[in-house]
Amino acid sequence: MTGRASSGVRAILFDKDGTLFSFDATWTAYCERMFDQLTGQDEALSNELAEICGYDRREGTFVPGSVIVAGSTEEVLRLWAGKLGEGGLGKVRRAQEAAVRALPLVPVAGARVALENLHRNGIFLGVATNDTEASARNQLAHAGLSELFGFVAGSDSGYGAKPGPGMAEGFGRASGISPAETAMVGDSVHDMEFACNAGLAERLAVLSGPAEREELERFATAVLPDISHLPRHHGLAEDV
């Protein structure tokens, strides 16, 4: 049985990186592990791979809107493979398998308390990420959050990648809840475009990822500091 927040929302779909988990902590480690495996610690080539995906190695940050922020994992892998010559795609796929297993898990502060609150109040929760489904499920399991989510989809799950509406449509079928009663929570303009393309009732942006408030405000219904503010936003009693 699903519940309903005072806002009328009965289901919430979440982006993963920058929304549920710290974007920088996860993907700086991922990129550096990939570069080590792909380049044999060739700094010049590592810097090229960083530049084409939108990763600033010097600052340890990511360019808002770049392919590693807004694109799919497959897009990033193919860009890197193009720099490696013959057999590059096979090489990056093998490196990807090892790198994903070693990803650090740093949930956004207050994430568990907020998610448990929403779940306890009968809100149906899901994840829609442009990462792979296996990676998403692995991270949720290791963080002890899997049981809170009734739907998990990645760019390889058969629904297409964001900002296309496929994952939201799959979420609607899984939950039995209409777009008019569904919110999307994400940290990027792509997430807001995704919610708009799917006709979701609320486009909630969070500032826990690379994007700036001014960028997100143009597309979001509301901008929150992070997902710990969701219960209050939806009129639910907050855990003390």
matplotlib code that plots the C-alpha trace (Angstrom):
import matplotlib.pyplot as plt

x = [0.0, 1.3, 0.8, 0.4, 2.3, 0.5, 1.9, -0.2, 3.0, 2.7, 5.9, 9.4, 12.1, 15.7, 18.8, 21.8, 25.1, 25.0, 21.5, 21.7, 25.5, 28.3, 29.1, 32.7, 33.6, 32.3, 33.5, 36.9, 37.9, 36.3, 38.1, 41.5, 41.1, 40.1, 43.0, 45.5, 44.2, 43.8, 47.0, 49.5, 49.9, 50.6, 49.8, 49.5, 47.0, 45.2, 44.7, 43.3, 40.8, 39.9, 39.4, 37.1, 34.7, 34.6, 36.8, 39.2, 41.9, 43.7, 40.6, 39.0, 35.7, 33.5, 32.2, 28.5, 26.7, 29.7, 29.2, 30.3, 27.8, 24.8, 25.6, 25.4, 28.2, 28.2, 28.8, 31.8, 33.3, 33.0, 34.7, 37.6, 37.8, 38.2, 41.4, 42.9, 42.9, 42.2, 40.6, 39.9, 36.2, 37.0, 39.8, 37.5, 34.8, 37.2, 38.5, 35.0, 34.0, 36.9, 36.5, 32.8, 33.4, 35.8, 33.6, 33.5, 30.1, 29.4, 25.7, 24.6, 24.3, 20.9, 20.0, 19.0, 16.8, 15.0, 14.5, 13.3, 10.8, 9.4, 9.2, 7.5, 4.9, 4.0, 5.8, 6.9, 10.6, 12.7, 16.1, 16.7, 20.4, 22.5, 24.9, 24.4, 21.7, 24.1, 26.3, 23.2, 22.0, 25.5, 25.8, 22.4, 23.0, 26.3, 24.8, 22.0, 19.3, 18.0, 14.9, 13.7, 13.4, 10.7, 12.3, 15.9, 16.8, 20.0, 20.8, 21.2, 17.9, 16.0, 14.2, 16.8, 18.9, 17.8, 16.6, 14.3, 11.2, 11.6, 12.8, 9.9, 7.4, 8.8, 8.6, 5.0, 4.2, 6.1, 4.4, 0.9, 1.1, 0.4, 3.0, 0.6, 1.4, 5.1, 8.2, 11.7, 14.7, 18.0, 21.1, 21.3, 19.5, 19.3, 17.3, 14.9, 14.5, 13.8, 11.1, 9.6, 9.7, 7.9, 5.3, 6.1, 4.3, 7.4, 10.9, 13.0, 16.6, 19.2, 22.5, 24.5, 25.9, 28.1, 25.3, 24.8, 21.5, 21.1, 21.4, 18.8, 16.3, 15.4, 14.1, 13.1, 9.8, 11.9, 15.6, 16.6, 20.0, 19.9, 17.4, 17.4, 14.9, 12.4, 10.2, 9.7, 9.1, 6.3, 4.7, 5.8, 6.8, 10.6, 12.5, 14.2]
y = [0.0, 3.5, 6.6, 10.2, 13.3, 16.5, 17.7, 14.9, 12.9, 9.2, 8.1, 9.6, 8.7, 9.5, 10.0, 8.2, 10.0, 13.5, 12.8, 9.6, 9.3, 11.9, 12.5, 13.7, 11.0, 8.3, 9.5, 10.9, 7.5, 5.8, 8.0, 7.6, 3.8, 3.6, 5.8, 3.7, 0.6, 2.0, 4.1, 2.3, 5.6, 7.6, 11.1, 12.7, 10.1, 10.1, 13.9, 13.5, 10.9, 13.3, 16.2, 14.5, 13.3, 16.6, 15.7, 18.3, 16.2, 19.2, 20.3, 16.9, 18.2, 17.7, 20.2, 20.7, 19.3, 17.3, 13.7, 12.1, 14.3, 14.1, 11.3, 7.5, 5.3, 3.7, 7.2, 7.7, 4.3, 4.8, 8.2, 6.7, 3.7, 6.1, 7.4, 3.9, 2.6, -1.0, -3.1, 0.0, -0.8, -4.3, -2.8, -0.2, -2.7, -5.0, -2.0, -0.9, -4.2, -3.9, -0.2, -0.5, -3.2, -0.8, 2.3, 4.1, 4.4, 7.8, 8.5, 12.1, 13.2, 12.4, 10.2, 7.1, 9.0, 10.8, 7.7, 5.6, 8.4, 8.5, 4.7, 4.5, 7.0, 4.7, 6.7, 4.4, 5.0, 4.3, 5.0, 6.1, 6.5, 6.8, 4.5, 0.7, -1.1, -3.6, -0.7, 1.0, -2.2, -3.0, 0.5, 0.4, -3.1, -2.1, 1.0, -1.1, 0.9, -1.7, -2.6, 1.0, 1.0, -0.8, 0.1, 0.4, 1.2, 2.1, 3.2, -0.5, -1.7, -1.4, 1.9, 4.1, 6.8, 10.1, 12.6, 10.3, 9.3, 5.5, 4.9, 7.1, 5.2, 1.9, 3.3, 4.2, 0.6, -0.8, 1.5, 1.7, 5.5, 8.2, 10.8, 13.4, 11.9, 11.3, 13.5, 13.3, 14.3, 14.9, 17.1, 18.0, 19.8, 16.4, 15.1, 18.0, 17.6, 13.9, 14.7, 17.2, 14.8, 12.2, 14.7, 14.2, 16.4, 17.7, 18.4, 18.7, 19.7, 19.2, 21.0, 18.0, 17.5, 19.6, 21.9, 25.4, 26.7, 29.3, 26.6, 24.4, 27.0, 27.6, 24.0, 22.8, 23.1, 23.6, 23.5, 21.9, 21.6, 17.8, 14.9, 15.2, 18.1, 16.0, 14.9, 18.6, 19.6, 17.0, 17.9, 14.7, 14.7, 14.7, 12.2, 13.7]
z = [0.0, -0.9, 1.2, 0.2, 1.2, 1.9, -1.5, -3.2, -4.1, -3.7, -5.4, -5.7, -8.3, -7.4, -9.4, -7.8, -8.0, -6.5, -5.1, -3.0, -3.0, -3.0, -6.6, -6.1, -3.6, -5.9, -9.3, -8.5, -7.2, -10.1, -12.7, -11.1, -10.9, -14.5, -15.6, -13.7, -15.4, -18.9, -19.2, -17.0, -15.1, -18.2, -16.9, -20.3, -21.5, -18.1, -18.5, -22.0, -20.7, -17.9, -20.2, -22.7, -19.9, -17.9, -14.9, -13.5, -12.0, -10.4, -8.5, -8.1, -9.5, -12.5, -15.1, -14.7, -17.8, -19.0, -20.2, -17.0, -15.1, -17.5, -19.9, -19.5, -18.4, -21.9, -23.4, -21.1, -21.8, -25.6, -25.4, -23.5, -25.8, -28.8, -27.3, -26.8, -30.3, -31.5, -28.8, -26.7, -25.9, -24.6, -22.4, -20.9, -20.2, -18.3, -16.4, -15.6, -14.0, -11.5, -10.9, -10.1, -7.5, -5.7, -5.7, -2.4, -0.8, 0.7, 1.0, 1.2, 4.9, 6.3, 3.4, 5.3, 7.8, 5.1, 2.9, 5.9, 6.7, 3.2, 3.0, 6.4, 5.3, 2.3, -0.4, -3.2, -3.9, -7.0, -8.6, -12.2, -13.1, -16.2, -14.5, -15.1, -13.1, -11.6, -10.3, -8.8, -7.1, -5.8, -4.2, -2.7, -1.3, 0.3, 1.8, 3.3, 1.3, -1.1, 0.9, 0.7, -3.1, -5.1, -8.5, -9.7, -13.4, -15.2, -18.7, -19.6, -18.2, -21.4, -20.8, -22.5, -20.8, -19.2, -20.3, -22.3, -20.3, -20.4, -16.8, -15.4, -17.5, -16.2, -12.6, -13.2, -14.3, -11.3, -8.8, -10.4, -9.6, -12.2, -13.3, -11.7, -8.3, -8.8, -8.1, -9.5, -7.3, -9.0, -9.0, -12.7, -15.4, -17.2, -14.3, -14.5, -18.3, -17.7, -15.2, -17.6, -20.6, -18.4, -17.2, -13.6, -11.0, -9.3, -10.4, -7.2, -7.6, -4.9, -4.4, -3.4, -6.9, -9.3, -10.6, -9.2, -7.8, -10.6, -13.2, -11.6, -10.7, -14.3, -14.6, -11.1, -9.3, -6.1, -5.1, -1.8, -0.2, -0.3, 0.2, 4.0, 3.4, 1.5, 4.5, 5.5, 1.9, 1.6, 4.9, 6.7, 10.4, 10.6, 12.7, 15.7]

ax = plt.figure().add_subplot(projection="3d")
ax.plot(x, y, z, "-o")
ax.set_aspect("equal")
plt.show()
